Amino acid sequence: MAIIINEDDCTACGACAETCPVGCITIEDVAVVDDDECVECGACVDECPNGAISLP
């Protein structure tokens, strides 16, 4: 399973990338998660100020 980014709600603020303990999130037009590196810890879900990230 992969982290879900709601592209309509993501403002590319970078909060998720800064808090990710494995560094698997990059910021382009929106947050992009490297699913092969993600450990699904949920830190980004809790950190996102816009609620744009969720776990499946």
PQR file of N, CA, C, O and H, with PARSE charges and radii, in Angstrom:
ATOM      1  N   MET A   1       0.835  -1.186   0.000 -0.4000 1.5000
ATOM      2  CA  MET A   1       0.000   0.000   0.000 -0.0000 2.0000
ATOM      3  C   MET A   1       0.877   1.246   0.000  0.5500 1.7000
ATOM      4  O   MET A   1       2.022   1.218   0.451 -0.5500 1.4000
ATOM      5  N   ALA A   2       0.333   2.307  -0.500 -0.4000 1.5000
ATOM      6  CA  ALA A   2       1.109   3.540  -0.609 -0.0000 2.0000
ATOM      7  C   ALA A   2       0.377   4.697   0.054  0.5500 1.7000
ATOM      8  O   ALA A   2      -0.849   4.702   0.168 -0.5500 1.4000
ATOM      9  H   ALA A   2      -0.598   2.330  -0.867  0.4000 1.0000
ATOM     10  N   ILE A   3       1.154   5.663   0.481 -0.4000 1.5000
ATOM     11  CA  ILE A   3       0.592   6.905   1.002 -0.0000 2.0000
ATOM     12  C   ILE A   3      -0.192   7.577  -0.121  0.5500 1.7000
ATOM     13  O   ILE A   3       0.229   7.556  -1.278 -0.5500 1.4000
ATOM     14  H   ILE A   3       2.149   5.659   0.388  0.4000 1.0000
ATOM     15  N   ILE A   4      -1.318   8.165   0.218 -0.4000 1.5000
ATOM     16  CA  ILE A   4      -2.158   8.833  -0.776 -0.0000 2.0000
ATOM     17  C   ILE A   4      -2.019  10.346  -0.609  0.5500 1.7000
ATOM     18  O   ILE A   4      -2.237  10.885   0.475 -0.5500 1.4000
ATOM     19  H   ILE A   4      -1.661   8.181   1.158  0.4000 1.0000
ATOM     20  N   ILE A   5      -1.655  11.017  -1.696 -0.4000 1.5000
ATOM     21  CA  ILE A   5      -1.564  12.478  -1.707 -0.0000 2.0000
ATOM     22  C   ILE A   5      -2.762  13.021  -2.476  0.5500 1.7000
ATOM     23  O   ILE A   5      -2.928  12.718  -3.658 -0.5500 1.4000
ATOM     24  H   ILE A   5      -1.478  10.579  -2.577  0.4000 1.0000
ATOM     25  N   ASN A   6      -3.595  13.819  -1.819 -0.4000 1.5000
ATOM     26  CA  ASN A   6      -4.702  14.477  -2.512 -0.0000 2.0000
ATOM     27  C   ASN A   6      -4.131  15.732  -3.166  0.5500 1.7000
ATOM     28  O   ASN A   6      -3.888  16.742  -2.505 -0.5500 1.4000
ATOM     29  H   ASN A   6      -3.460  14.065  -0.860  0.4000 1.0000
ATOM     30  N   GLU A   7      -3.922  15.646  -4.473 -0.4000 1.5000
ATOM     31  CA  GLU A   7      -3.265  16.734  -5.195 -0.0000 2.0000
ATOM     32  C   GLU A   7      -4.064  18.032  -5.183  0.5500 1.7000
ATOM     33  O   GLU A   7      -3.488  19.107  -5.349 -0.5500 1.4000
ATOM     34  H   GLU A   7      -4.119  14.825  -5.010  0.4000 1.0000
ATOM     35  N   ASP A   8      -5.371  17.954  -4.991 -0.4000 1.5000
ATOM     36  CA  ASP A   8      -6.190  19.167  -4.921 -0.0000 2.0000
ATOM     37  C   ASP A   8      -5.949  19.937  -3.623  0.5500 1.7000
ATOM     38  O   ASP A   8      -6.073  21.162  -3.591 -0.5500 1.4000
ATOM     39  H   ASP A   8      -5.839  17.080  -4.856  0.4000 1.0000
ATOM     40  N   ASP A   9      -5.604  19.212  -2.550 -0.4000 1.5000
ATOM     41  CA  ASP A   9      -5.397  19.845  -1.249 -0.0000 2.0000
ATOM     42  C   ASP A   9      -3.933  20.166  -0.948  0.5500 1.7000
ATOM     43  O   ASP A   9      -3.647  21.001  -0.089 -0.5500 1.4000
ATOM     44  H   ASP A   9      -5.504  18.218  -2.576  0.4000 1.0000
ATOM     45  N   CYS A  10      -3.005  19.510  -1.648 -0.4000 1.5000
ATOM     46  CA  CYS A  10      -1.577  19.716  -1.397 -0.0000 2.0000
ATOM     47  C   CYS A  10      -1.133  21.071  -1.943  0.5500 1.7000
ATOM     48  O   CYS A  10      -1.388  21.404  -3.100 -0.5500 1.4000
ATOM     49  H   CYS A  10      -3.237  18.832  -2.345  0.4000 1.0000
ATOM     50  N   THR A  11      -0.461  21.847  -1.086 -0.4000 1.5000
ATOM     51  CA  THR A  11       0.053  23.159  -1.500 -0.0000 2.0000
ATOM     52  C   THR A  11       1.567  23.138  -1.697  0.5500 1.7000
ATOM     53  O   THR A  11       2.180  24.184  -1.913 -0.5500 1.4000
ATOM     54  H   THR A  11      -0.253  21.576  -0.146  0.4000 1.0000
ATOM     55  N   ALA A  12       2.167  21.963  -1.625 -0.4000 1.5000
ATOM     56  CA  ALA A  12       3.622  21.795  -1.780 -0.0000 2.0000
ATOM     57  C   ALA A  12       4.398  22.620  -0.756  0.5500 1.7000
ATOM     58  O   ALA A  12       5.444  23.187  -1.072 -0.5500 1.4000
ATOM     59  H   ALA A  12       1.670  21.113  -1.449  0.4000 1.0000
ATOM     60  N   CYS A  13       3.883  22.685   0.465 -0.4000 1.5000
ATOM     61  CA  CYS A  13       4.529  23.482   1.511 -0.0000 2.0000
ATOM     62  C   CYS A  13       5.816  22.845   2.028  0.5500 1.7000
ATOM     63  O   CYS A  13       6.684  23.544   2.550 -0.5500 1.4000
ATOM     64  H   CYS A  13       3.033  22.225   0.722  0.4000 1.0000
ATOM     65  N   GLY A  14       5.947  21.529   1.890 -0.4000 1.5000
ATOM     66  CA  GLY A  14       7.158  20.841   2.302 -0.0000 2.0000
ATOM     67  C   GLY A  14       7.175  20.318   3.717  0.5500 1.7000
ATOM     68  O   GLY A  14       8.164  19.714   4.131 -0.5500 1.4000
ATOM     69  H   GLY A  14       5.241  20.961   1.466  0.4000 1.0000
ATOM     70  N   ALA A  15       6.119  20.529   4.470 -0.4000 1.5000
ATOM     71  CA  ALA A  15       6.084  20.059   5.863 -0.0000 2.0000
ATOM     72  C   ALA A  15       6.256  18.548   5.944  0.5500 1.7000
ATOM     73  O   ALA A  15       6.949  18.047   6.830 -0.5500 1.4000
ATOM     74  H   ALA A  15       5.316  21.020   4.133  0.4000 1.0000
ATOM     75  N   CYS A  16       5.639  17.832   5.037 -0.4000 1.5000
ATOM     76  CA  CYS A  16       5.735  16.371   5.040 -0.0000 2.0000
ATOM     77  C   CYS A  16       7.159  15.909   4.748  0.5500 1.7000
ATOM     78  O   CYS A  16       7.668  14.996   5.398 -0.5500 1.4000
ATOM     79  H   CYS A  16       5.077  18.239   4.317  0.4000 1.0000
ATOM     80  N   ALA A  17       7.794  16.541   3.771 -0.4000 1.5000
ATOM     81  CA  ALA A  17       9.163  16.173   3.401 -0.0000 2.0000
ATOM     82  C   ALA A  17      10.128  16.428   4.553  0.5500 1.7000
ATOM     83  O   ALA A  17      11.050  15.645   4.781 -0.5500 1.4000
ATOM     84  H   ALA A  17       7.381  17.283   3.243  0.4000 1.0000
ATOM     85  N   GLU A  18       9.913  17.528   5.280 -0.4000 1.5000
ATOM     86  CA  GLU A  18      10.782  17.855   6.409 -0.0000 2.0000
ATOM     87  C   GLU A  18      10.640  16.862   7.551  0.5500 1.7000
ATOM     88  O   GLU A  18      11.611  16.595   8.260 -0.5500 1.4000
ATOM     89  H   GLU A  18       9.163  18.164   5.095  0.4000 1.0000
ATOM     90  N   THR A  19       9.450  16.311   7.740 -0.4000 1.5000
ATOM     91  CA  THR A  19       9.220  15.424   8.881 -0.0000 2.0000
ATOM     92  C   THR A  19       9.444  13.950   8.561  0.5500 1.7000
ATOM     93  O   THR A  19       9.521  13.132   9.477 -0.5500 1.4000
ATOM     94  H   THR A  19       8.662  16.527   7.164  0.4000 1.0000
ATOM     95  N   CYS A  20       9.550  13.597   7.295 -0.4000 1.5000
ATOM     96  CA  CYS A  20       9.697  12.188   6.908 -0.0000 2.0000
ATOM     97  C   CYS A  20      11.017  11.615   7.429  0.5500 1.7000
ATOM     98  O   CYS A  20      12.086  12.112   7.074 -0.5500 1.4000
ATOM     99  H   CYS A  20       9.488  14.262   6.550  0.4000 1.0000
ATOM    100  N   PRO A  21      10.956  10.574   8.267 -0.5600 1.5000
ATOM    101  CA  PRO A  21      12.185  10.032   8.859  0.2800 2.0000
ATOM    102  C   PRO A  21      13.074   9.282   7.870  0.5500 1.7000
ATOM    103  O   PRO A  21      14.261   9.092   8.139 -0.5500 1.4000
ATOM    104  N   VAL A  22      12.530   8.854   6.739 -0.4000 1.5000
ATOM    105  CA  VAL A  22      13.343   8.131   5.751 -0.0000 2.0000
ATOM    106  C   VAL A  22      13.623   8.962   4.504  0.5500 1.7000
ATOM    107  O   VAL A  22      14.288   8.488   3.583 -0.5500 1.4000
ATOM    108  H   VAL A  22      11.567   9.008   6.521  0.4000 1.0000
ATOM    109  N   GLY A  23      13.129  10.184   4.464 -0.4000 1.5000
ATOM    110  CA  GLY A  23      13.423  11.086   3.355 -0.0000 2.0000
ATOM    111  C   GLY A  23      12.878  10.656   2.011  0.5500 1.7000
ATOM    112  O   GLY A  23      13.517  10.869   0.980 -0.5500 1.4000
ATOM    113  H   GLY A  23      12.589  10.570   5.212  0.4000 1.0000
ATOM    114  N   CYS A  24      11.700  10.051   2.013 -0.4000 1.5000
ATOM    115  CA  CYS A  24      11.158   9.526   0.755 -0.0000 2.0000
ATOM    116  C   CYS A  24      10.179  10.470   0.063  0.5500 1.7000
ATOM    117  O   CYS A  24       9.566  10.095  -0.936 -0.5500 1.4000
ATOM    118  H   CYS A  24      11.181   9.878   2.850  0.4000 1.0000
ATOM    119  N   ILE A  25      10.025  11.690   0.580 -0.4000 1.5000
ATOM    120  CA  ILE A  25       9.090  12.640  -0.018 -0.0000 2.0000
ATOM    121  C   ILE A  25       9.863  13.788  -0.650  0.5500 1.7000
ATOM    122  O   ILE A  25      10.717  14.407  -0.014 -0.5500 1.4000
ATOM    123  H   ILE A  25      10.524  11.995   1.392  0.4000 1.0000
ATOM    124  N   THR A  26       9.552  14.059  -1.906 -0.4000 1.5000
ATOM    125  CA  THR A  26      10.110  15.217  -2.594 -0.0000 2.0000
ATOM    126  C   THR A  26       8.958  16.147  -2.948  0.5500 1.7000
ATOM    127  O   THR A  26       7.804  15.727  -3.029 -0.5500 1.4000
ATOM    128  H   THR A  26       8.859  13.556  -2.423  0.4000 1.0000
ATOM    129  N   ILE A  27       9.288  17.403  -3.155 -0.4000 1.5000
ATOM    130  CA  ILE A  27       8.267  18.384  -3.506 -0.0000 2.0000
ATOM    131  C   ILE A  27       8.480  18.812  -4.952  0.5500 1.7000
ATOM    132  O   ILE A  27       9.537  19.331  -5.310 -0.5500 1.4000
ATOM    133  H   ILE A  27      10.226  17.744  -3.089  0.4000 1.0000
ATOM    134  N   GLU A  28       7.471  18.591  -5.765 -0.4000 1.5000
ATOM    135  CA  GLU A  28       7.471  19.068  -7.143 -0.0000 2.0000
ATOM    136  C   GLU A  28       6.322  20.070  -7.213  0.5500 1.7000
ATOM    137  O   GLU A  28       6.327  21.045  -6.461 -0.5500 1.4000
ATOM    138  H   GLU A  28       6.612  18.170  -5.473  0.4000 1.0000
ATOM    139  N   ASP A  29       5.354  19.868  -8.073 -0.4000 1.5000
ATOM    140  CA  ASP A  29       4.150  20.708  -8.034 -0.0000 2.0000
ATOM    141  C   ASP A  29       3.322  20.369  -6.804  0.5500 1.7000
ATOM    142  O   ASP A  29       2.611  21.217  -6.265 -0.5500 1.4000
ATOM    143  H   ASP A  29       5.350  19.076  -8.683  0.4000 1.0000
ATOM    144  N   VAL A  30       3.423  19.123  -6.367 -0.4000 1.5000
ATOM    145  CA  VAL A  30       2.805  18.606  -5.146 -0.0000 2.0000
ATOM    146  C   VAL A  30       3.805  17.653  -4.501  0.5500 1.7000
ATOM    147  O   VAL A  30       4.854  17.371  -5.080 -0.5500 1.4000
ATOM    148  H   VAL A  30       4.001  18.433  -6.804  0.4000 1.0000
ATOM    149  N   ALA A  31       3.492  17.160  -3.316 -0.4000 1.5000
ATOM    150  CA  ALA A  31       4.353  16.177  -2.667 -0.0000 2.0000
ATOM    151  C   ALA A  31       4.330  14.878  -3.464  0.5500 1.7000
ATOM    152  O   ALA A  31       3.284  14.449  -3.950 -0.5500 1.4000
ATOM    153  H   ALA A  31       2.640  17.389  -2.846  0.4000 1.0000
ATOM    154  N   VAL A  32       5.503  14.260  -3.590 -0.4000 1.5000
ATOM    155  CA  VAL A  32       5.632  12.991  -4.303 -0.0000 2.0000
ATOM    156  C   VAL A  32       6.340  12.016  -3.374  0.5500 1.7000
ATOM    157  O   VAL A  32       7.410  12.318  -2.846 -0.5500 1.4000
ATOM    158  H   VAL A  32       6.353  14.608  -3.195  0.4000 1.0000
ATOM    159  N   VAL A  33       5.734  10.836  -3.175 -0.4000 1.5000
ATOM    160  CA  VAL A  33       6.273   9.833  -2.266 -0.0000 2.0000
ATOM    161  C   VAL A  33       6.916   8.706  -3.068  0.5500 1.7000
ATOM    162  O   VAL A  33       6.317   8.182  -4.007 -0.5500 1.4000
ATOM    163  H   VAL A  33       4.864  10.591  -3.604  0.4000 1.0000
ATOM    164  N   ASP A  34       8.143   8.335  -2.689 -0.4000 1.5000
ATOM    165  CA  ASP A  34       8.809   7.174  -3.274 -0.0000 2.0000
ATOM    166  C   ASP A  34       8.275   5.949  -2.535  0.5500 1.7000
ATOM    167  O   ASP A  34       8.704   5.649  -1.421 -0.5500 1.4000
ATOM    168  H   ASP A  34       8.630   8.761  -1.927  0.4000 1.0000
ATOM    169  N   ASP A  35       7.343   5.253  -3.163 -0.4000 1.5000
ATOM    170  CA  ASP A  35       6.675   4.125  -2.515 -0.0000 2.0000
ATOM    171  C   ASP A  35       7.636   3.000  -2.131  0.5500 1.7000
ATOM    172  O   ASP A  35       7.365   2.256  -1.189 -0.5500 1.4000
ATOM    173  H   ASP A  35       6.995   5.497  -4.068  0.4000 1.0000
ATOM    174  N   ASP A  36       8.751   2.866  -2.845 -0.4000 1.5000
ATOM    175  CA  ASP A  36       9.720   1.817  -2.526 -0.0000 2.0000
ATOM    176  C   ASP A  36      10.470   2.113  -1.231  0.5500 1.7000
ATOM    177  O   ASP A  36      10.927   1.190  -0.558 -0.5500 1.4000
ATOM    178  H   ASP A  36       8.972   3.470  -3.611  0.4000 1.0000
ATOM    179  N   GLU A  37      10.600   3.384  -0.876 -0.4000 1.5000
ATOM    180  CA  GLU A  37      11.320   3.785   0.330 -0.0000 2.0000
ATOM    181  C   GLU A  37      10.402   4.028   1.530  0.5500 1.7000
ATOM    182  O   GLU A  37      10.848   3.934   2.674 -0.5500 1.4000
ATOM    183  H   GLU A  37      10.228   4.135  -1.422  0.4000 1.0000
ATOM    184  N   CYS A  38       9.136   4.337   1.284 -0.4000 1.5000
ATOM    185  CA  CYS A  38       8.187   4.688   2.341 -0.0000 2.0000
ATOM    186  C   CYS A  38       7.933   3.512   3.281  0.5500 1.7000
ATOM    187  O   CYS A  38       7.698   2.391   2.831 -0.5500 1.4000
ATOM    188  H   CYS A  38       8.774   4.413   0.355  0.4000 1.0000
ATOM    189  N   VAL A  39       7.981   3.773   4.594 -0.4000 1.5000
ATOM    190  CA  VAL A  39       7.721   2.747   5.597 -0.0000 2.0000
ATOM    191  C   VAL A  39       6.326   2.897   6.214  0.5500 1.7000
ATOM    192  O   VAL A  39       5.987   2.202   7.172 -0.5500 1.4000
ATOM    193  H   VAL A  39       8.172   4.684   4.960  0.4000 1.0000
ATOM    194  N   GLU A  40       5.525   3.806   5.660 -0.4000 1.5000
ATOM    195  CA  GLU A  40       4.145   4.039   6.096 -0.0000 2.0000
ATOM    196  C   GLU A  40       4.028   4.297   7.594  0.5500 1.7000
ATOM    197  O   GLU A  40       3.153   3.746   8.261 -0.5500 1.4000
ATOM    198  H   GLU A  40       5.801   4.371   4.882  0.4000 1.0000
ATOM    199  N   CYS A  41       4.921   5.142   8.116 -0.4000 1.5000
ATOM    200  CA  CYS A  41       4.898   5.452   9.546 -0.0000 2.0000
ATOM    201  C   CYS A  41       3.791   6.432   9.917  0.5500 1.7000
ATOM    202  O   CYS A  41       3.355   6.477  11.067 -0.5500 1.4000
ATOM    203  H   CYS A  41       5.632   5.590   7.573  0.4000 1.0000
ATOM    204  N   GLY A  42       3.334   7.223   8.935 -0.4000 1.5000
ATOM    205  CA  GLY A  42       2.257   8.171   9.182 -0.0000 2.0000
ATOM    206  C   GLY A  42       2.696   9.538   9.674  0.5500 1.7000
ATOM    207  O   GLY A  42       1.849  10.388   9.947 -0.5500 1.4000
ATOM    208  H   GLY A  42       3.688   7.187   8.001  0.4000 1.0000
ATOM    209  N   ALA A  43       3.994   9.771   9.795 -0.4000 1.5000
ATOM    210  CA  ALA A  43       4.472  11.076  10.270 -0.0000 2.0000
ATOM    211  C   ALA A  43       4.001  12.199   9.358  0.5500 1.7000
ATOM    212  O   ALA A  43       3.627  13.271   9.833 -0.5500 1.4000
ATOM    213  H   ALA A  43       4.682   9.080   9.573  0.4000 1.0000
ATOM    214  N   CYS A  44       4.017  11.963   8.067 -0.4000 1.5000
ATOM    215  CA  CYS A  44       3.593  12.996   7.112 -0.0000 2.0000
ATOM    216  C   CYS A  44       2.099  13.272   7.206  0.5500 1.7000
ATOM    217  O   CYS A  44       1.657  14.406   7.021 -0.5500 1.4000
ATOM    218  H   CYS A  44       4.320  11.092   7.681  0.4000 1.0000
ATOM    219  N   VAL A  45       1.328  12.235   7.495 -0.4000 1.5000
ATOM    220  CA  VAL A  45      -0.122  12.395   7.639 -0.0000 2.0000
ATOM    221  C   VAL A  45      -0.415  13.350   8.787  0.5500 1.7000
ATOM    222  O   VAL A  45      -1.233  14.261   8.662 -0.5500 1.4000
ATOM    223  H   VAL A  45       1.687  11.314   7.646  0.4000 1.0000
ATOM    224  N   ASP A  46       0.265  13.128   9.904 -0.4000 1.5000
ATOM    225  CA  ASP A  46       0.064  13.973  11.083 -0.0000 2.0000
ATOM    226  C   ASP A  46       0.579  15.396  10.877  0.5500 1.7000
ATOM    227  O   ASP A  46       0.030  16.339  11.445 -0.5500 1.4000
ATOM    228  H   ASP A  46       0.929  12.388  10.005  0.4000 1.0000
ATOM    229  N   GLU A  47       1.624  15.559  10.073 -0.4000 1.5000
ATOM    230  CA  GLU A  47       2.273  16.864   9.897 -0.0000 2.0000
ATOM    231  C   GLU A  47       1.583  17.763   8.880  0.5500 1.7000
ATOM    232  O   GLU A  47       1.695  18.985   8.972 -0.5500 1.4000
ATOM    233  H   GLU A  47       2.070  14.793   9.611  0.4000 1.0000
ATOM    234  N   CYS A  48       0.875  17.189   7.916 -0.4000 1.5000
ATOM    235  CA  CYS A  48       0.296  17.982   6.827 -0.0000 2.0000
ATOM    236  C   CYS A  48      -0.764  18.955   7.349  0.5500 1.7000
ATOM    237  O   CYS A  48      -1.774  18.529   7.909 -0.5500 1.4000
ATOM    238  H   CYS A  48       0.784  16.196   7.842  0.4000 1.0000
ATOM    239  N   PRO A  49      -0.536  20.263   7.168 -0.5600 1.5000
ATOM    240  CA  PRO A  49      -1.493  21.250   7.687  0.2800 2.0000
ATOM    241  C   PRO A  49      -2.797  21.324   6.889  0.5500 1.7000
ATOM    242  O   PRO A  49      -3.776  21.918   7.341 -0.5500 1.4000
ATOM    243  N   ASN A  50      -2.800  20.719   5.704 -0.4000 1.5000
ATOM    244  CA  ASN A  50      -3.987  20.774   4.849 -0.0000 2.0000
ATOM    245  C   ASN A  50      -4.760  19.464   4.792  0.5500 1.7000
ATOM    246  O   ASN A  50      -5.777  19.376   4.104 -0.5500 1.4000
ATOM    247  H   ASN A  50      -2.005  20.237   5.337  0.4000 1.0000
ATOM    248  N   GLY A  51      -4.292  18.446   5.505 -0.4000 1.5000
ATOM    249  CA  GLY A  51      -4.959  17.149   5.478 -0.0000 2.0000
ATOM    250  C   GLY A  51      -4.922  16.497   4.111  0.5500 1.7000
ATOM    251  O   GLY A  51      -5.832  15.752   3.747 -0.5500 1.4000
ATOM    252  H   GLY A  51      -3.466  18.517   6.064  0.4000 1.0000
ATOM    253  N   ALA A  52      -3.871  16.774   3.352 -0.4000 1.5000
ATOM    254  CA  ALA A  52      -3.783  16.280   1.976 -0.0000 2.0000
ATOM    255  C   ALA A  52      -3.187  14.882   1.867  0.5500 1.7000
ATOM    256  O   ALA A  52      -3.141  14.312   0.777 -0.5500 1.4000
ATOM    257  H   ALA A  52      -3.132  17.379   3.648  0.4000 1.0000
ATOM    258  N   ILE A  53      -2.729  14.326   2.987 -0.4000 1.5000
ATOM    259  CA  ILE A  53      -2.068  13.026   2.959 -0.0000 2.0000
ATOM    260  C   ILE A  53      -2.845  12.047   3.824  0.5500 1.7000
ATOM    261  O   ILE A  53      -3.289  12.381   4.923 -0.5500 1.4000
ATOM    262  H   ILE A  53      -2.766  14.790   3.872  0.4000 1.0000
ATOM    263  N   SER A  54      -3.004  10.824   3.307 -0.4000 1.5000
ATOM    264  CA  SER A  54      -3.694   9.796   4.084 -0.0000 2.0000
ATOM    265  C   SER A  54      -3.060   8.437   3.836  0.5500 1.7000
ATOM    266  O   SER A  54      -2.383   8.217   2.832 -0.5500 1.4000
ATOM    267  H   SER A  54      -2.644  10.553   2.415  0.4000 1.0000
ATOM    268  N   LEU A  55      -3.297   7.544   4.768 -0.4000 1.5000
ATOM    269  CA  LEU A  55      -2.899   6.151   4.605 -0.0000 2.0000
ATOM    270  C   LEU A  55      -4.078   5.396   4.016  0.5500 1.7000
ATOM    271  O   LEU A  55      -5.231   5.745   4.270 -0.5500 1.4000
ATOM    272  H   LEU A  55      -3.847   7.724   5.583  0.4000 1.0000
ATOM    273  N   PRO A  56      -3.797   4.368   3.234 -0.5600 1.5000
ATOM    274  CA  PRO A  56      -4.921   3.594   2.635  0.2800 2.0000
ATOM    275  C   PRO A  56      -5.757   2.899   3.693  0.5500 1.7000
ATOM    276  O   PRO A  56      -6.727   2.216   3.362 -0.5500 1.4000
TER
END
